[in-house]
Structures are given as C-alpha cells and as structure tokens.
Amino acid sequence: MSKSDLEKRSVAGEELRGRDILCFSHDWTGDPLSKTHLMRVLSKDNRILWINAIANRMPTTSSKDMSRIVKKLKAFVEPVREVEPNIFVLNPLAFPSYGNTSILKINQSFLARQVKKAMRRLGMHDAVNMVFNPAAGMIAGRLGESELIYYCVDEYTAFTGASNGLKAVEDSLFKRADLVIVSAENLLDKKRHFNSNTSLIRHGTDWRHFRTALDPSLAIPAEVADLPRPIIGFHGLLADWVDYELIKKTAEHFSGGSVVLIGKIAVDAEQKVKILNGVPNIHFLGRKPYAELPAYCKTFDVALNPFAINELTLAANPLKVREYLAAGLPVVSTDIPEVHVLPDCLVGIDHADFIAKIEAALANPKPRDVVSDAIAHESWESKVDELRMLICQNRLRDPAANNSASNEPDAKDGLAT
C-alpha cells in the first residue's frame, strides 16, 4: 500500500464520526434492512435522526393499508423518541402524491418544518443527510445539511403502485447528491449517468447474529421441530416479486418434505399467494422476530431466494441470501445478477433447473461452518468502512462540492420550489 493510500485510510477513518446524520428510510419498527444495520454501526460514533417512511405509493383500501394509515396518524403526534442509544425516530406526515405540483409544494414545506423542528429539539446542525427513500428527495437540500448522500438500494419506480412523479423526484435527487451509493451492479450501470460520483457498496450481513444458527445449544422452535424433511425454507417479505408458482412446484416435487415460509404477506401479493392454498406441505409461519430467525434457519436443509425475474428483482441485492449463508445454509436462487458473486449459492435458470439445484444442494451439503466462514468478511462494519472511504475520496477529489445550497430542489429538475 502506497503512502498516499495509507494517508487516505487514516483520513477516511475519521469520516462520519462525531456527526449528526439524517436518515430517511422505512419505518423503524419494520424488519431490519440494510439501512437499519448501517445506522446501528454509525450510531456508535454519531447521532442519528431516523425519519420514518414517506410513502412512495398511494394507499389502497385494503385493511392493511388502512391500519397503517391509522398508525401513522397516531404516531405523528408522538414526540421524537430515542429507540436505541444515539438513534432518534421521527414520525413524519406527508401526502403520497408526487405528480401534483400543488401537493408537492405543500409536502415540501410541511415535511421540512417537521424535520427542522426535530433537529432543533435534538440540537442537530450541519447534518449529513443520508437518503434511502427517494420520496425524501423533495426536501433534500432544504434542511441545512452539510452533505447529501443518496443511498439507492432498489429500482424504486419498478415497485407495484409507485406514485406518478416519483421518477422525477428521484432523478433530481441523483443529480443533486454529493455522493450516490448503490447496492447492486445493475443499479450502478443504470444510475451512474446521473452523477459521476456514483459507487457500488454491496450489502453486508449481520454475521454474528446468524452464525448462532450453528450453536448446538440453540433450541429449535416447536412449530418446526417435527416437520418432515427435507425442510426447504424462506424468510422475508412475501411480496409480489416472489415467484409463487415456483414455490408451489417446489413443494409438489418434494411432497415428502416441508416448505416453510416465514414472513408477512404484503398487500400487493394477497391474490398471488392464494396459489399456495391447499398445498399440504407448505407451512405459513408468519412474521417472526429478527432475534428468532437463526433458530428457524437452523432447521432448514436448504434456503430459497425464489424471486420472479423482472425489472425490480434484476436490480435487487436480497439481504436474505447473505443471512442464509451466515447461518451456514446452502442457498438456491433464481437467476438474478447479484447472487452470482456469492459463494455457496446455486442458481436455477428456470423452474426445472431451480428444483434440480435444490436436489444437488441436498445431495452434497458442505459443512455449515465452512459456508458461514466464507461470508464472515461481509459484515456491516466493513460496509461502513467502505462508505467512510468513499466520502473521504469524494471530499479529497472536490472539497468545494459539498455545498448544501447547490443541492436544493429546483423547478428545472422536475420539482416544485
């Protein structure tokens, strides 16, 4: 390593330490995602104001959406609260419409006031604004932030029901950000034309947590302890990007075994998932606490990533795959690009090949500790180190680039002012 590289590493080690960080993300009470893990690492050295989800789509009349609206309204009147050391949560209120200029202007003003009030209450200033939710692009640059980072982990406009106008908001955010981070090679290829300061940081994993699946003393949950084997498992959101026909075929092929599905059913998948009703060896266990997932993984013989192939999933980097691997499990996935870079993940190019890969994984299992050890370096701490290095390089490349005034949304970028 050259002297200049050593100096850069030394400077990078001080980045994002002793700072105030704004994090626009999903709801804190949701399943831990990449943003959750990154902020937990960063909270050791920084204060985090976590801003709960700003909707990317119009709500439906489903009971789940109506229940969420009620919860949002109740949460709005709650003060900012500290949920973990140095992590403070704000419940904002906004109208989920991005194609209407008048509503967009109202949202910009209303949201900015809410966030600034929370910042004043916490004594935050010169914050680093780290945006994971593209809807926050409407106020990014209006909060007195010293730096704007867009951390893009999905092809958001490809989600079912994404609001009209969200693309313009996100495109503007890409252009105005001081630094853009993406989590998949596909996103890097598609987004870097917006901003020359765009880099790839693939997801990490909570390796120590999922490694506990190898602990002989870890108790197996009673609801899966006596299921017929092989146990073919899945954990995650049962959303409309999951291939339910493939899950059904898998269950029918392994009719003497069990297919275990852990996770809640998303509103957009309620009709699709009905294809699995009546299949006797498919077991819906619902959402489980994050702390309990290693115990369920311990029971799996093979873990699945059965994503349908579409614009959304081709840009996805599913956390569950690394979590399965950290638990020592062989993994079989459909053919999405990001799984090809991982060890011990077999890829099925079609339904028949997917089932054949499950057969192969069952017939030739690797020692679980070997599988887990191969992913140990992919920790969230290592990903924060990558982030700090990129911020350092960006500042060294152009110290004058981090000017929050230049980041304010402008009408010519498709946003109302």
Phi, psi and omega per residue, in radians:
M1 nan 2.304 -3.100
S2 -1.281 2.899 3.117
K3 -1.068 -0.707 -3.127
S4 -1.135 -0.642 3.104
D5 -1.136 -0.714 3.107
L6 -1.099 -0.716 3.130
E7 -1.131 -0.701 3.118
K8 -1.102 -0.732 3.128
R9 -1.111 -0.651 3.136
S10 -1.140 -0.782 3.116
V11 -1.165 -0.736 -3.120
A12 -1.063 -0.571 -3.140
G13 -1.087 -0.365 3.141
E14 -1.656 -0.161 3.127
E15 -1.182 2.549 3.132
L16 0.933 0.822 3.001
R17 -2.275 2.310 -3.113
G18 1.208 0.462 -3.102
R19 -1.932 2.892 2.941
D20 -1.755 2.299 -3.067
I21 -2.174 2.242 2.966
L22 -1.602 2.355 3.126
C23 -2.271 1.869 3.063
F24 -1.587 2.026 -2.975
S25 -2.590 -2.735 3.041
H26 -1.439 3.116 3.128
D27 -1.160 2.374 -3.107
W28 -1.022 -0.583 -3.088
T29 -1.359 -0.069 3.091
G30 -1.302 -3.140 3.112
D31 -1.055 2.485 3.105
P32 -1.071 2.126 3.119
L33 -2.007 -3.024 -3.092
S34 -0.963 -0.694 -3.109
K35 -1.113 -0.716 3.138
T36 -1.029 -0.845 -3.085
H37 -1.150 -0.746 3.131
L38 -1.093 -0.770 -3.112
M39 -1.201 -0.578 3.091
R40 -1.119 -0.664 3.074
V41 -1.192 -0.816 -3.105
L42 -1.151 -0.468 -3.109
S43 -1.197 -0.227 3.082
K44 -1.182 -0.435 -3.079
D45 -2.198 -0.011 -3.036
N46 -2.517 2.838 2.975
R47 -1.692 2.360 -3.076
I48 -2.021 2.218 2.911
L49 -1.792 1.828 -3.109
W50 -1.562 2.066 -3.134
I51 -1.751 2.003 -3.105
N52 -1.039 2.958 -2.910
A53 -0.971 2.343 2.880
I54 -1.753 2.205 -2.980
A55 -1.062 2.418 3.049
N56 -1.714 -0.109 -3.113
R57 -2.499 2.815 3.047
M58 -1.271 2.434 3.107
P59 -1.212 2.675 3.041
T60 -1.663 -3.124 3.100
T61 -1.600 0.199 3.136
S62 -1.147 2.725 -3.131
S63 -1.096 -0.587 -3.138
K64 -1.166 -0.775 3.127
D65 -1.168 -0.718 3.129
M66 -1.109 -0.698 3.106
S67 -1.102 -0.691 -3.137
R68 -1.168 -0.672 3.109
I69 -1.067 -0.778 3.118
V70 -1.052 -0.767 3.130
K71 -1.101 -0.693 3.125
K72 -1.088 -0.763 -3.126
L73 -1.136 -0.705 3.106
K74 -1.158 -0.719 -3.098
A75 -1.197 -0.491 -3.090
F76 -1.038 -0.577 -3.099
V77 -1.452 -0.125 3.117
E78 -1.357 2.550 3.068
P79 -1.281 2.890 3.016
V80 -1.017 2.343 -3.099
R81 -2.246 2.607 3.103
E82 -1.570 1.954 -3.057
V83 -1.602 -0.467 3.047
E84 -2.573 2.820 3.131
P85 -0.899 2.154 3.095
N86 1.261 0.139 3.072
I87 -2.058 2.014 -3.103
F88 -1.982 2.379 -3.051
V89 -1.964 2.285 3.053
L90 -1.968 2.340 3.068
N91 -1.785 1.708 -3.096
P92 -1.462 2.890 3.074
L93 -2.211 2.279 3.122
A94 -2.632 2.844 3.120
F95 -1.704 2.184 -3.046
P96 -1.359 1.210 3.095
S97 -2.509 2.151 -3.071
Y98 -2.075 -0.146 3.114
G99 -1.583 -0.191 -3.112
N100 -1.740 2.007 -3.055
T101 -1.072 -0.701 -3.111
S102 -1.130 -0.796 3.133
I103 -1.165 -0.640 3.122
L104 -1.073 -0.738 3.120
K105 -1.121 -0.695 3.091
I106 -1.100 -0.794 3.129
N107 -1.045 -0.775 -3.128
Q108 -0.992 -0.842 -3.099
S109 -1.197 -0.802 -3.067
F110 -1.156 -0.794 -3.130
L111 -1.165 -0.759 -3.131
A112 -1.035 -0.716 3.118
R113 -1.107 -0.721 -3.136
Q114 -1.095 -0.799 -3.092
V115 -1.213 -0.752 3.137
K116 -1.091 -0.668 3.108
K117 -1.079 -0.757 3.118
A118 -1.134 -0.692 3.118
M119 -1.097 -0.748 3.117
R120 -1.092 -0.740 -3.129
R121 -1.058 -0.610 -3.116
L122 -1.612 -0.055 -3.113
G123 1.210 0.571 -3.124
M124 -1.570 2.471 3.074
H125 -2.704 2.809 -3.121
D126 0.851 0.755 -3.049
A127 -1.302 2.667 2.922
V128 -1.508 2.131 -3.129
N129 -1.664 1.915 -3.124
M130 -1.900 1.828 -3.010
V131 -1.712 2.114 3.014
F132 -1.845 -0.350 -3.114
N133 -1.840 1.996 -3.046
P134 -1.080 -0.411 3.111
A135 -1.051 -0.446 3.123
A136 -1.251 -0.139 3.083
G137 -1.024 -0.414 -3.112
M138 -1.154 -0.414 3.134
I139 -2.094 -0.057 3.097
A140 -1.061 2.231 -3.068
G141 1.723 -0.120 -3.140
R142 -1.852 0.146 -2.970
L143 -1.981 0.219 -3.130
G144 1.227 0.360 -3.116
E145 -1.226 2.623 3.128
S146 -1.536 -0.309 -3.070
E147 -2.732 2.488 -3.125
L148 -2.121 2.092 3.124
I149 -2.097 2.188 3.015
Y150 -1.783 2.047 -3.118
Y151 -1.857 1.698 -2.998
C152 -1.676 2.046 -3.069
V153 -2.019 0.069 3.136
D154 -2.695 2.838 2.963
E155 -1.508 1.431 -2.919
Y156 -1.055 -0.624 -3.088
T157 -1.264 -0.143 3.108
A158 -1.585 -0.083 3.080
F159 -1.185 2.492 3.083
T160 -0.988 2.237 3.068
G161 1.414 0.154 3.120
A162 -0.949 2.362 -3.038
S163 -1.103 2.490 3.007
N164 -1.056 2.360 -3.141
G165 1.678 -0.245 -3.141
L166 -1.093 -0.609 -3.130
K167 -1.063 -0.741 3.134
A168 -1.121 -0.694 3.114
V169 -1.108 -0.789 -3.110
E170 -1.219 -0.728 3.130
D171 -1.020 -0.721 3.093
S172 -1.106 -0.704 3.127
L173 -1.088 -0.763 3.078
F174 -0.952 -0.808 -3.048
K175 -1.215 -0.616 -3.033
R176 -1.534 -0.273 -3.072
A177 -1.150 2.500 3.012
D178 -1.201 -0.560 -3.112
L179 -2.605 2.371 3.065
V180 -2.022 2.262 3.050
I181 -1.994 2.370 3.032
V182 -2.161 2.771 -3.015
S183 -1.875 0.042 -3.115
A184 -2.548 2.600 -3.140
E185 -1.049 -0.668 3.119
N186 -1.044 -0.747 3.105
L187 -1.151 -0.657 3.110
L188 -1.059 -0.796 -3.132
D189 -1.106 -0.628 -3.046
K190 -1.511 -0.424 -2.972
K191 -1.906 -0.305 -3.008
R192 -1.225 -0.271 3.092
H193 -1.189 -0.361 3.094
F194 -1.266 -0.599 -2.956
N195 -2.648 2.144 -3.108
S196 -1.169 -0.373 3.117
N197 -1.626 1.038 3.135
T198 -2.046 2.252 -3.076
S199 -2.392 2.787 -3.118
L200 -1.766 2.201 2.901
I201 -2.231 1.880 3.114
R202 -1.226 2.770 -3.103
H203 -1.110 2.684 2.999
G204 -1.768 -2.853 3.083
T205 -2.566 2.654 3.061
D206 -1.439 1.265 -2.941
W207 -1.051 -0.808 -3.102
R208 -1.056 -0.663 -3.135
H209 -1.132 -0.904 -3.067
F210 -1.329 -0.384 3.068
R211 -1.085 -0.419 3.136
T212 -1.110 -0.228 3.050
A213 -1.074 -0.348 3.137
L214 -1.555 -0.055 -3.116
D215 -1.284 2.058 -3.122
P216 -1.031 -0.444 -3.098
S217 -1.476 -0.125 -3.132
L218 -1.223 2.136 -3.080
A219 -1.259 2.452 3.084
I220 -1.470 2.279 -3.138
P221 -1.003 2.434 -3.051
A222 -1.050 -0.603 -3.048
E223 -1.251 -0.193 3.093
V224 -2.097 -0.093 -3.011
A225 -1.063 -0.597 -3.041
D226 -1.926 0.275 3.130
L227 -1.235 2.531 3.077
P228 -1.087 2.536 3.120
R229 -1.798 2.741 0.111
P230 -1.299 2.629 3.026
I231 -1.723 2.033 -3.115
I232 -1.866 2.024 -2.909
G233 -2.053 2.774 3.084
F234 -2.526 2.395 2.891
H235 -2.304 2.495 -3.108
G236 2.496 -3.133 -3.140
L237 -1.258 2.257 3.060
L238 -1.521 1.470 -3.020
A239 -1.868 -3.097 -3.068
D240 -1.350 -0.071 3.060
W241 -1.569 0.038 3.074
V242 -1.537 2.463 -3.134
D243 -1.555 1.655 -3.064
Y244 -1.302 -0.516 3.047
E245 -1.083 -0.682 3.114
L246 -1.155 -0.720 3.103
I247 -1.087 -0.725 3.127
K248 -1.093 -0.788 3.128
K249 -1.089 -0.677 3.124
T250 -1.100 -0.798 3.139
A251 -1.101 -0.694 -3.141
E252 -1.195 -0.648 3.127
H253 -1.176 -0.736 3.137
F254 -1.755 0.970 -3.013
S255 -1.138 -0.374 3.097
G256 -1.493 -0.123 -3.137
G257 -1.876 -2.728 -3.069
S258 -2.390 2.411 2.995
V259 -1.922 2.058 -3.065
V260 -1.889 2.157 -3.132
L261 -2.008 2.023 -3.133
I262 -1.945 2.121 3.132
G263 2.534 2.781 3.125
K264 -1.436 2.731 3.108
I265 -1.603 2.124 -3.135
A266 -1.249 2.708 3.141
V267 -0.980 -0.729 -3.058
D268 -1.286 -0.078 -3.120
A269 -1.986 0.025 -3.026
E270 -1.034 -0.617 3.111
Q271 -1.369 -0.745 -3.098
K272 -1.092 -0.659 -3.044
V273 -1.227 -0.273 -3.123
K274 -1.111 -0.313 3.109
I275 -1.110 -0.343 -3.121
L276 -1.582 -0.180 -3.139
N277 -1.072 2.361 3.088
G278 1.524 -0.113 3.055
V279 -1.383 1.977 -2.896
P280 -1.155 -0.445 -3.079
N281 -1.780 0.263 2.996
I282 -1.721 2.218 -3.060
H283 -2.073 1.947 3.065
F284 -1.521 2.006 -3.112
L285 -1.789 -0.099 -3.129
G286 1.324 -3.083 3.135
R287 -1.271 2.406 3.099
K288 -2.067 2.607 3.083
P289 -1.007 2.496 -3.136
Y290 -0.940 -0.660 -3.109
A291 -1.086 -0.428 -3.080
E292 -1.621 -0.159 -3.045
L293 -1.046 -0.713 3.112
P294 -1.007 -0.624 -3.141
A295 -1.132 -0.665 3.086
Y296 -1.247 -0.708 3.096
C297 -1.034 -0.607 -3.139
K298 -1.005 -0.526 -3.093
T299 -1.465 -0.318 -3.074
F300 -1.257 2.486 2.967
D301 -1.609 -0.575 3.070
V302 -2.513 2.532 3.080
A303 -1.979 2.555 -3.033
L304 -2.011 2.550 2.896
N305 -2.181 1.431 -2.985
P306 -1.617 1.028 -3.103
F307 -1.359 2.435 2.911
A308 -1.142 2.730 -3.127
I309 -1.729 1.991 3.136
N310 -2.751 -3.095 -3.079
E311 -1.002 -0.678 -3.118
L312 -1.180 -0.881 -3.034
T313 -1.321 -0.446 3.089
L314 -1.148 -0.351 3.096
A315 -1.804 0.088 -3.055
A316 -1.502 2.675 3.010
N317 -2.296 1.439 -2.957
P318 -1.136 2.152 3.125
L319 -1.024 -0.630 -3.021
K320 -1.007 -0.554 -3.089
V321 -1.126 -0.810 3.094
R322 -1.163 -0.580 3.098
E323 -1.160 -0.748 3.059
Y324 -1.007 -0.819 -3.105
L325 -1.115 -0.712 3.102
A326 -1.066 -0.521 3.089
A327 -1.420 0.013 3.086
G328 1.487 0.247 -3.027
L329 -1.587 2.502 2.891
P330 -1.230 2.501 -3.055
V331 -2.159 2.433 3.001
V332 -2.122 2.247 -3.096
S333 -2.249 2.716 2.904
T334 -1.237 3.003 -2.925
D335 -1.492 1.336 2.998
I336 -1.894 2.551 -2.946
P337 -0.989 -0.750 -2.967
E338 -1.167 -0.391 -3.137
V339 -1.327 -0.281 -3.112
H340 -1.219 -0.323 -3.116
V341 -1.540 -0.048 -3.039
L342 -1.777 2.515 3.061
P343 -1.317 2.706 2.992
D344 1.044 0.500 3.042
C345 -2.100 1.955 3.121
L346 -1.518 2.495 -3.036
V347 -2.068 2.189 3.060
G348 -1.697 2.193 -3.058
I349 -1.441 -0.304 3.027
D350 -2.652 -3.101 -3.064
H351 -1.068 -0.791 -3.120
A352 -1.106 -0.740 3.140
D353 -1.192 -0.614 3.099
F354 -1.036 -0.819 3.134
I355 -1.161 -0.660 3.085
A356 -1.100 -0.642 3.117
K357 -1.186 -0.595 3.051
I358 -1.115 -0.763 3.083
E359 -0.995 -0.779 -3.124
A360 -1.128 -0.726 3.138
A361 -1.122 -0.663 3.116
L362 -1.231 -0.602 -3.075
A363 -1.349 -0.493 -3.051
N364 -2.321 1.110 -3.113
P365 -1.276 2.425 3.018
K366 -1.429 2.740 2.991
P367 -0.990 2.353 -3.034
R368 -1.121 -0.577 3.129
D369 -1.182 -0.557 3.106
V370 -1.174 -0.767 3.118
V371 -1.081 -0.788 -3.119
S372 -1.146 -0.772 -3.104
D373 -1.069 -0.539 -3.091
A374 -1.175 -0.291 -3.120
I375 -1.935 0.058 -3.016
A376 -1.057 -0.539 -3.094
H377 -1.313 -0.159 -3.090
E378 -1.565 0.805 -3.104
S379 -1.368 2.820 3.055
W380 -1.206 -0.509 3.059
E381 -1.064 -0.705 3.127
S382 -1.172 -0.561 3.122
K383 -1.243 -0.634 3.057
V384 -1.151 -0.643 3.060
D385 -1.057 -0.729 3.088
E386 -1.083 -0.741 3.134
L387 -1.083 -0.792 3.133
R388 -1.066 -0.701 3.129
M389 -1.119 -0.735 3.140
L390 -1.151 -0.693 3.085
I391 -1.097 -0.736 3.111
C392 -1.070 -0.833 -3.130
Q393 -1.086 -0.679 3.131
N394 -1.113 -0.714 -3.141
R395 -1.247 -0.649 3.113
L396 -1.201 -0.578 -3.126
R397 -1.218 -0.706 -3.100
D398 -2.637 1.475 -3.098
P399 -1.019 -0.431 -3.098
A400 -1.518 -0.065 -3.040
A401 -1.238 -0.460 -3.032
N402 -1.482 1.312 -3.097
N403 -2.132 1.858 -3.041
S404 -1.072 -0.458 3.133
A405 -1.097 -0.644 -3.132
S406 -1.279 -0.212 -3.094
N407 -1.615 -0.081 -3.068
E408 -1.188 2.376 3.141
P409 -1.044 2.441 -3.094
D410 -2.222 2.674 -3.079
A411 -1.040 -0.596 -3.091
K412 -1.199 -0.282 3.087
D413 -1.579 0.161 3.109
G414 1.623 0.151 -3.130
L415 -2.047 2.505 3.027
A416 -1.271 2.592 3.103
T417 -1.909 nan nan
